[in-house]
Amino acid sequence: MQDASRNWFELGQKQWQRNLDGLTRLTRASSVQEFTAIQSELLREGLQHMVQDSRVIAEGSVRAIEEAGKAFSGVAQPTPPIAR
C-alpha cells in the first residue's frame, strides 16, 4: 500500500509540475498563433503522459495483486472434504 500511495503521490507531483510549466510557456506566447501552437503541443504531451502514467499505474496494480495472491496463498489452507 505504501508503494502504491507513493507512486500516486509522485504522479500527482509530476503532473502538477507539468501543468505549471505549460502555463508558464503559454504566458510567454507573443502571438495568438504561438499560443495556439503551444496549446496544441501541451495537449499532445498531456495525452502521452496520460498513457505513460496509466501504464505505471497498471504495472503497480498488477504487482500489488501478485503480492496479495502470494500472501493469501501462504495463509489459505485447504478445507478438509466433507464426509457423506
Phi and psi restraints in degrees (range 20) as a CNS / XPLOR table:
assign (resid 1 and name C) (resid 2 and name N)
       (resid 2 and name CA) (resid 2 and name C) 1.0 -64.2 20.0 2
assign (resid 2 and name N) (resid 2 and name CA)
       (resid 2 and name C) (resid 3 and name N) 1.0 -41.1 20.0 2
assign (resid 2 and name C) (resid 3 and name N)
       (resid 3 and name CA) (resid 3 and name C) 1.0 -62.5 20.0 2
assign (resid 3 and name N) (resid 3 and name CA)
       (resid 3 and name C) (resid 4 and name N) 1.0 -43.6 20.0 2
assign (resid 3 and name C) (resid 4 and name N)
       (resid 4 and name CA) (resid 4 and name C) 1.0 -63.5 20.0 2
assign (resid 4 and name N) (resid 4 and name CA)
       (resid 4 and name C) (resid 5 and name N) 1.0 -43.7 20.0 2
assign (resid 4 and name C) (resid 5 and name N)
       (resid 5 and name CA) (resid 5 and name C) 1.0 -63.3 20.0 2
assign (resid 5 and name N) (resid 5 and name CA)
       (resid 5 and name C) (resid 6 and name N) 1.0 -42.3 20.0 2
assign (resid 5 and name C) (resid 6 and name N)
       (resid 6 and name CA) (resid 6 and name C) 1.0 -63.9 20.0 2
assign (resid 6 and name N) (resid 6 and name CA)
       (resid 6 and name C) (resid 7 and name N) 1.0 -42.4 20.0 2
assign (resid 6 and name C) (resid 7 and name N)
       (resid 7 and name CA) (resid 7 and name C) 1.0 -61.9 20.0 2
assign (resid 7 and name N) (resid 7 and name CA)
       (resid 7 and name C) (resid 8 and name N) 1.0 -43.7 20.0 2
assign (resid 7 and name C) (resid 8 and name N)
       (resid 8 and name CA) (resid 8 and name C) 1.0 -62.5 20.0 2
assign (resid 8 and name N) (resid 8 and name CA)
       (resid 8 and name C) (resid 9 and name N) 1.0 -42.6 20.0 2
assign (resid 8 and name C) (resid 9 and name N)
       (resid 9 and name CA) (resid 9 and name C) 1.0 -63.6 20.0 2
assign (resid 9 and name N) (resid 9 and name CA)
       (resid 9 and name C) (resid 10 and name N) 1.0 -43.9 20.0 2
assign (resid 9 and name C) (resid 10 and name N)
       (resid 10 and name CA) (resid 10 and name C) 1.0 -63.6 20.0 2
assign (resid 10 and name N) (resid 10 and name CA)
       (resid 10 and name C) (resid 11 and name N) 1.0 -42.3 20.0 2
assign (resid 10 and name C) (resid 11 and name N)
       (resid 11 and name CA) (resid 11 and name C) 1.0 -61.9 20.0 2
assign (resid 11 and name N) (resid 11 and name CA)
       (resid 11 and name C) (resid 12 and name N) 1.0 -41.3 20.0 2
assign (resid 11 and name C) (resid 12 and name N)
       (resid 12 and name CA) (resid 12 and name C) 1.0 -63.1 20.0 2
assign (resid 12 and name N) (resid 12 and name CA)
       (resid 12 and name C) (resid 13 and name N) 1.0 -42.3 20.0 2
assign (resid 12 and name C) (resid 13 and name N)
       (resid 13 and name CA) (resid 13 and name C) 1.0 -63.2 20.0 2
assign (resid 13 and name N) (resid 13 and name CA)
       (resid 13 and name C) (resid 14 and name N) 1.0 -44.4 20.0 2
assign (resid 13 and name C) (resid 14 and name N)
       (resid 14 and name CA) (resid 14 and name C) 1.0 -62.1 20.0 2
assign (resid 14 and name N) (resid 14 and name CA)
       (resid 14 and name C) (resid 15 and name N) 1.0 -43.1 20.0 2
assign (resid 14 and name C) (resid 15 and name N)
       (resid 15 and name CA) (resid 15 and name C) 1.0 -64.7 20.0 2
assign (resid 15 and name N) (resid 15 and name CA)
       (resid 15 and name C) (resid 16 and name N) 1.0 -41.5 20.0 2
assign (resid 15 and name C) (resid 16 and name N)
       (resid 16 and name CA) (resid 16 and name C) 1.0 -58.8 20.0 2
assign (resid 16 and name N) (resid 16 and name CA)
       (resid 16 and name C) (resid 17 and name N) 1.0 -45.8 20.0 2
assign (resid 16 and name C) (resid 17 and name N)
       (resid 17 and name CA) (resid 17 and name C) 1.0 -65.5 20.0 2
assign (resid 17 and name N) (resid 17 and name CA)
       (resid 17 and name C) (resid 18 and name N) 1.0 -40.5 20.0 2
assign (resid 17 and name C) (resid 18 and name N)
       (resid 18 and name CA) (resid 18 and name C) 1.0 -63.4 20.0 2
assign (resid 18 and name N) (resid 18 and name CA)
       (resid 18 and name C) (resid 19 and name N) 1.0 -41.2 20.0 2
assign (resid 18 and name C) (resid 19 and name N)
       (resid 19 and name CA) (resid 19 and name C) 1.0 -63.6 20.0 2
assign (resid 19 and name N) (resid 19 and name CA)
       (resid 19 and name C) (resid 20 and name N) 1.0 -42.9 20.0 2
assign (resid 19 and name C) (resid 20 and name N)
       (resid 20 and name CA) (resid 20 and name C) 1.0 -63.9 20.0 2
assign (resid 20 and name N) (resid 20 and name CA)
       (resid 20 and name C) (resid 21 and name N) 1.0 -43.9 20.0 2
assign (resid 20 and name C) (resid 21 and name N)
       (resid 21 and name CA) (resid 21 and name C) 1.0 -62.2 20.0 2
assign (resid 21 and name N) (resid 21 and name CA)
       (resid 21 and name C) (resid 22 and name N) 1.0 -41.1 20.0 2
assign (resid 21 and name C) (resid 22 and name N)
       (resid 22 and name CA) (resid 22 and name C) 1.0 -64.7 20.0 2
assign (resid 22 and name N) (resid 22 and name CA)
       (resid 22 and name C) (resid 23 and name N) 1.0 -41.9 20.0 2
assign (resid 22 and name C) (resid 23 and name N)
       (resid 23 and name CA) (resid 23 and name C) 1.0 -63.3 20.0 2
assign (resid 23 and name N) (resid 23 and name CA)
       (resid 23 and name C) (resid 24 and name N) 1.0 -40.5 20.0 2
assign (resid 23 and name C) (resid 24 and name N)
       (resid 24 and name CA) (resid 24 and name C) 1.0 -61.0 20.0 2
assign (resid 24 and name N) (resid 24 and name CA)
       (resid 24 and name C) (resid 25 and name N) 1.0 -44.5 20.0 2
assign (resid 24 and name C) (resid 25 and name N)
       (resid 25 and name CA) (resid 25 and name C) 1.0 -61.7 20.0 2
assign (resid 25 and name N) (resid 25 and name CA)
       (resid 25 and name C) (resid 26 and name N) 1.0 -41.2 20.0 2
assign (resid 25 and name C) (resid 26 and name N)
       (resid 26 and name CA) (resid 26 and name C) 1.0 -65.3 20.0 2
assign (resid 26 and name N) (resid 26 and name CA)
       (resid 26 and name C) (resid 27 and name N) 1.0 -38.6 20.0 2
assign (resid 26 and name C) (resid 27 and name N)
       (resid 27 and name CA) (resid 27 and name C) 1.0 -68.8 20.0 2
assign (resid 27 and name N) (resid 27 and name CA)
       (resid 27 and name C) (resid 28 and name N) 1.0 -20.4 20.0 2
assign (resid 27 and name C) (resid 28 and name N)
       (resid 28 and name CA) (resid 28 and name C) 1.0 -89.3 20.0 2
assign (resid 28 and name N) (resid 28 and name CA)
       (resid 28 and name C) (resid 29 and name N) 1.0 -2.4 20.0 2
assign (resid 28 and name C) (resid 29 and name N)
       (resid 29 and name CA) (resid 29 and name C) 1.0 -64.4 20.0 2
assign (resid 29 and name N) (resid 29 and name CA)
       (resid 29 and name C) (resid 30 and name N) 1.0 137.6 20.0 2
assign (resid 29 and name C) (resid 30 and name N)
       (resid 30 and name CA) (resid 30 and name C) 1.0 -102.6 20.0 2
assign (resid 30 and name N) (resid 30 and name CA)
       (resid 30 and name C) (resid 31 and name N) 1.0 -4.3 20.0 2
assign (resid 30 and name C) (resid 31 and name N)
       (resid 31 and name CA) (resid 31 and name C) 1.0 -150.8 20.0 2
assign (resid 31 and name N) (resid 31 and name CA)
       (resid 31 and name C) (resid 32 and name N) 1.0 166.5 20.0 2
assign (resid 31 and name C) (resid 32 and name N)
       (resid 32 and name CA) (resid 32 and name C) 1.0 -64.1 20.0 2
assign (resid 32 and name N) (resid 32 and name CA)
       (resid 32 and name C) (resid 33 and name N) 1.0 -39.7 20.0 2
assign (resid 32 and name C) (resid 33 and name N)
       (resid 33 and name CA) (resid 33 and name C) 1.0 -62.9 20.0 2
assign (resid 33 and name N) (resid 33 and name CA)
       (resid 33 and name C) (resid 34 and name N) 1.0 -44.1 20.0 2
assign (resid 33 and name C) (resid 34 and name N)
       (resid 34 and name CA) (resid 34 and name C) 1.0 -65.3 20.0 2
assign (resid 34 and name N) (resid 34 and name CA)
       (resid 34 and name C) (resid 35 and name N) 1.0 -40.6 20.0 2
assign (resid 34 and name C) (resid 35 and name N)
       (resid 35 and name CA) (resid 35 and name C) 1.0 -59.8 20.0 2
assign (resid 35 and name N) (resid 35 and name CA)
       (resid 35 and name C) (resid 36 and name N) 1.0 -44.9 20.0 2
assign (resid 35 and name C) (resid 36 and name N)
       (resid 36 and name CA) (resid 36 and name C) 1.0 -64.8 20.0 2
assign (resid 36 and name N) (resid 36 and name CA)
       (resid 36 and name C) (resid 37 and name N) 1.0 -40.5 20.0 2
assign (resid 36 and name C) (resid 37 and name N)
       (resid 37 and name CA) (resid 37 and name C) 1.0 -64.6 20.0 2
assign (resid 37 and name N) (resid 37 and name CA)
       (resid 37 and name C) (resid 38 and name N) 1.0 -42.9 20.0 2
assign (resid 37 and name C) (resid 38 and name N)
       (resid 38 and name CA) (resid 38 and name C) 1.0 -64.9 20.0 2
assign (resid 38 and name N) (resid 38 and name CA)
       (resid 38 and name C) (resid 39 and name N) 1.0 -43.2 20.0 2
assign (resid 38 and name C) (resid 39 and name N)
       (resid 39 and name CA) (resid 39 and name C) 1.0 -60.7 20.0 2
assign (resid 39 and name N) (resid 39 and name CA)
       (resid 39 and name C) (resid 40 and name N) 1.0 -42.9 20.0 2
assign (resid 39 and name C) (resid 40 and name N)
       (resid 40 and name CA) (resid 40 and name C) 1.0 -62.9 20.0 2
assign (resid 40 and name N) (resid 40 and name CA)
       (resid 40 and name C) (resid 41 and name N) 1.0 -42.9 20.0 2
assign (resid 40 and name C) (resid 41 and name N)
       (resid 41 and name CA) (resid 41 and name C) 1.0 -63.6 20.0 2
assign (resid 41 and name N) (resid 41 and name CA)
       (resid 41 and name C) (resid 42 and name N) 1.0 -41.5 20.0 2
assign (resid 41 and name C) (resid 42 and name N)
       (resid 42 and name CA) (resid 42 and name C) 1.0 -63.9 20.0 2
assign (resid 42 and name N) (resid 42 and name CA)
       (resid 42 and name C) (resid 43 and name N) 1.0 -38.0 20.0 2
assign (resid 42 and name C) (resid 43 and name N)
       (resid 43 and name CA) (resid 43 and name C) 1.0 -64.0 20.0 2
assign (resid 43 and name N) (resid 43 and name CA)
       (resid 43 and name C) (resid 44 and name N) 1.0 -45.5 20.0 2
assign (resid 43 and name C) (resid 44 and name N)
       (resid 44 and name CA) (resid 44 and name C) 1.0 -61.9 20.0 2
assign (resid 44 and name N) (resid 44 and name CA)
       (resid 44 and name C) (resid 45 and name N) 1.0 -46.4 20.0 2
assign (resid 44 and name C) (resid 45 and name N)
       (resid 45 and name CA) (resid 45 and name C) 1.0 -63.0 20.0 2
assign (resid 45 and name N) (resid 45 and name CA)
       (resid 45 and name C) (resid 46 and name N) 1.0 -38.8 20.0 2
assign (resid 45 and name C) (resid 46 and name N)
       (resid 46 and name CA) (resid 46 and name C) 1.0 -61.7 20.0 2
assign (resid 46 and name N) (resid 46 and name CA)
       (resid 46 and name C) (resid 47 and name N) 1.0 -41.5 20.0 2
assign (resid 46 and name C) (resid 47 and name N)
       (resid 47 and name CA) (resid 47 and name C) 1.0 -66.2 20.0 2
assign (resid 47 and name N) (resid 47 and name CA)
       (resid 47 and name C) (resid 48 and name N) 1.0 -40.3 20.0 2
assign (resid 47 and name C) (resid 48 and name N)
       (resid 48 and name CA) (resid 48 and name C) 1.0 -62.5 20.0 2
assign (resid 48 and name N) (resid 48 and name CA)
       (resid 48 and name C) (resid 49 and name N) 1.0 -43.7 20.0 2
assign (resid 48 and name C) (resid 49 and name N)
       (resid 49 and name CA) (resid 49 and name C) 1.0 -66.3 20.0 2
assign (resid 49 and name N) (resid 49 and name CA)
       (resid 49 and name C) (resid 50 and name N) 1.0 -35.7 20.0 2
assign (resid 49 and name C) (resid 50 and name N)
       (resid 50 and name CA) (resid 50 and name C) 1.0 -62.5 20.0 2
assign (resid 50 and name N) (resid 50 and name CA)
       (resid 50 and name C) (resid 51 and name N) 1.0 -42.2 20.0 2
assign (resid 50 and name C) (resid 51 and name N)
       (resid 51 and name CA) (resid 51 and name C) 1.0 -64.5 20.0 2
assign (resid 51 and name N) (resid 51 and name CA)
       (resid 51 and name C) (resid 52 and name N) 1.0 -45.9 20.0 2
assign (resid 51 and name C) (resid 52 and name N)
       (resid 52 and name CA) (resid 52 and name C) 1.0 -62.4 20.0 2
assign (resid 52 and name N) (resid 52 and name CA)
       (resid 52 and name C) (resid 53 and name N) 1.0 -44.9 20.0 2
assign (resid 52 and name C) (resid 53 and name N)
       (resid 53 and name CA) (resid 53 and name C) 1.0 -64.8 20.0 2
assign (resid 53 and name N) (resid 53 and name CA)
       (resid 53 and name C) (resid 54 and name N) 1.0 -38.5 20.0 2
assign (resid 53 and name C) (resid 54 and name N)
       (resid 54 and name CA) (resid 54 and name C) 1.0 -62.6 20.0 2
assign (resid 54 and name N) (resid 54 and name CA)
       (resid 54 and name C) (resid 55 and name N) 1.0 -39.2 20.0 2
assign (resid 54 and name C) (resid 55 and name N)
       (resid 55 and name CA) (resid 55 and name C) 1.0 -63.2 20.0 2
assign (resid 55 and name N) (resid 55 and name CA)
       (resid 55 and name C) (resid 56 and name N) 1.0 -44.0 20.0 2
assign (resid 55 and name C) (resid 56 and name N)
       (resid 56 and name CA) (resid 56 and name C) 1.0 -61.7 20.0 2
assign (resid 56 and name N) (resid 56 and name CA)
       (resid 56 and name C) (resid 57 and name N) 1.0 -43.4 20.0 2
assign (resid 56 and name C) (resid 57 and name N)
       (resid 57 and name CA) (resid 57 and name C) 1.0 -63.9 20.0 2
assign (resid 57 and name N) (resid 57 and name CA)
       (resid 57 and name C) (resid 58 and name N) 1.0 -44.2 20.0 2
assign (resid 57 and name C) (resid 58 and name N)
       (resid 58 and name CA) (resid 58 and name C) 1.0 -63.0 20.0 2
assign (resid 58 and name N) (resid 58 and name CA)
       (resid 58 and name C) (resid 59 and name N) 1.0 -43.5 20.0 2
assign (resid 58 and name C) (resid 59 and name N)
       (resid 59 and name CA) (resid 59 and name C) 1.0 -63.1 20.0 2
assign (resid 59 and name N) (resid 59 and name CA)
       (resid 59 and name C) (resid 60 and name N) 1.0 -41.3 20.0 2
assign (resid 59 and name C) (resid 60 and name N)
       (resid 60 and name CA) (resid 60 and name C) 1.0 -64.5 20.0 2
assign (resid 60 and name N) (resid 60 and name CA)
       (resid 60 and name C) (resid 61 and name N) 1.0 -39.1 20.0 2
assign (resid 60 and name C) (resid 61 and name N)
       (resid 61 and name CA) (resid 61 and name C) 1.0 -65.3 20.0 2
assign (resid 61 and name N) (resid 61 and name CA)
       (resid 61 and name C) (resid 62 and name N) 1.0 -41.9 20.0 2
assign (resid 61 and name C) (resid 62 and name N)
       (resid 62 and name CA) (resid 62 and name C) 1.0 -62.2 20.0 2
assign (resid 62 and name N) (resid 62 and name CA)
       (resid 62 and name C) (resid 63 and name N) 1.0 -44.0 20.0 2
assign (resid 62 and name C) (resid 63 and name N)
       (resid 63 and name CA) (resid 63 and name C) 1.0 -60.5 20.0 2
assign (resid 63 and name N) (resid 63 and name CA)
       (resid 63 and name C) (resid 64 and name N) 1.0 -43.6 20.0 2
assign (resid 63 and name C) (resid 64 and name N)
       (resid 64 and name CA) (resid 64 and name C) 1.0 -64.0 20.0 2
assign (resid 64 and name N) (resid 64 and name CA)
       (resid 64 and name C) (resid 65 and name N) 1.0 -40.4 20.0 2
assign (resid 64 and name C) (resid 65 and name N)
       (resid 65 and name CA) (resid 65 and name C) 1.0 -66.0 20.0 2
assign (resid 65 and name N) (resid 65 and name CA)
       (resid 65 and name C) (resid 66 and name N) 1.0 -42.3 20.0 2
assign (resid 65 and name C) (resid 66 and name N)
       (resid 66 and name CA) (resid 66 and name C) 1.0 -62.5 20.0 2
assign (resid 66 and name N) (resid 66 and name CA)
       (resid 66 and name C) (resid 67 and name N) 1.0 -43.6 20.0 2
assign (resid 66 and name C) (resid 67 and name N)
       (resid 67 and name CA) (resid 67 and name C) 1.0 -65.3 20.0 2
assign (resid 67 and name N) (resid 67 and name CA)
       (resid 67 and name C) (resid 68 and name N) 1.0 -39.9 20.0 2
assign (resid 67 and name C) (resid 68 and name N)
       (resid 68 and name CA) (resid 68 and name C) 1.0 -65.2 20.0 2
assign (resid 68 and name N) (resid 68 and name CA)
       (resid 68 and name C) (resid 69 and name N) 1.0 -40.0 20.0 2
assign (resid 68 and name C) (resid 69 and name N)
       (resid 69 and name CA) (resid 69 and name C) 1.0 -61.7 20.0 2
assign (resid 69 and name N) (resid 69 and name CA)
       (resid 69 and name C) (resid 70 and name N) 1.0 -41.6 20.0 2
assign (resid 69 and name C) (resid 70 and name N)
       (resid 70 and name CA) (resid 70 and name C) 1.0 -65.1 20.0 2
assign (resid 70 and name N) (resid 70 and name CA)
       (resid 70 and name C) (resid 71 and name N) 1.0 -41.7 20.0 2
assign (resid 70 and name C) (resid 71 and name N)
       (resid 71 and name CA) (resid 71 and name C) 1.0 -64.3 20.0 2
assign (resid 71 and name N) (resid 71 and name CA)
       (resid 71 and name C) (resid 72 and name N) 1.0 -43.1 20.0 2
assign (resid 71 and name C) (resid 72 and name N)
       (resid 72 and name CA) (resid 72 and name C) 1.0 -72.6 20.0 2
assign (resid 72 and name N) (resid 72 and name CA)
       (resid 72 and name C) (resid 73 and name N) 1.0 -31.4 20.0 2
assign (resid 72 and name C) (resid 73 and name N)
       (resid 73 and name CA) (resid 73 and name C) 1.0 -69.4 20.0 2
assign (resid 73 and name N) (resid 73 and name CA)
       (resid 73 and name C) (resid 74 and name N) 1.0 -28.0 20.0 2
assign (resid 73 and name C) (resid 74 and name N)
       (resid 74 and name CA) (resid 74 and name C) 1.0 -75.7 20.0 2
assign (resid 74 and name N) (resid 74 and name CA)
       (resid 74 and name C) (resid 75 and name N) 1.0 -26.4 20.0 2
assign (resid 74 and name C) (resid 75 and name N)
       (resid 75 and name CA) (resid 75 and name C) 1.0 -89.9 20.0 2
assign (resid 75 and name N) (resid 75 and name CA)
       (resid 75 and name C) (resid 76 and name N) 1.0 -38.3 20.0 2
assign (resid 75 and name C) (resid 76 and name N)
       (resid 76 and name CA) (resid 76 and name C) 1.0 -67.3 20.0 2
assign (resid 76 and name N) (resid 76 and name CA)
       (resid 76 and name C) (resid 77 and name N) 1.0 133.9 20.0 2
assign (resid 76 and name C) (resid 77 and name N)
       (resid 77 and name CA) (resid 77 and name C) 1.0 -120.6 20.0 2
assign (resid 77 and name N) (resid 77 and name CA)
       (resid 77 and name C) (resid 78 and name N) 1.0 142.1 20.0 2
assign (resid 77 and name C) (resid 78 and name N)
       (resid 78 and name CA) (resid 78 and name C) 1.0 -63.6 20.0 2
assign (resid 78 and name N) (resid 78 and name CA)
       (resid 78 and name C) (resid 79 and name N) 1.0 141.9 20.0 2
assign (resid 78 and name C) (resid 79 and name N)
       (resid 79 and name CA) (resid 79 and name C) 1.0 -85.1 20.0 2
assign (resid 79 and name N) (resid 79 and name CA)
       (resid 79 and name C) (resid 80 and name N) 1.0 141.3 20.0 2
assign (resid 79 and name C) (resid 80 and name N)
       (resid 80 and name CA) (resid 80 and name C) 1.0 -66.7 20.0 2
assign (resid 80 and name N) (resid 80 and name CA)
       (resid 80 and name C) (resid 81 and name N) 1.0 146.8 20.0 2
assign (resid 80 and name C) (resid 81 and name N)
       (resid 81 and name CA) (resid 81 and name C) 1.0 -64.8 20.0 2
assign (resid 81 and name N) (resid 81 and name CA)
       (resid 81 and name C) (resid 82 and name N) 1.0 149.0 20.0 2
assign (resid 81 and name C) (resid 82 and name N)
       (resid 82 and name CA) (resid 82 and name C) 1.0 -83.3 20.0 2
assign (resid 82 and name N) (resid 82 and name CA)
       (resid 82 and name C) (resid 83 and name N) 1.0 129.2 20.0 2
assign (resid 82 and name C) (resid 83 and name N)
       (resid 83 and name CA) (resid 83 and name C) 1.0 -76.5 20.0 2
assign (resid 83 and name N) (resid 83 and name CA)
       (resid 83 and name C) (resid 84 and name N) 1.0 137.3 20.0 2
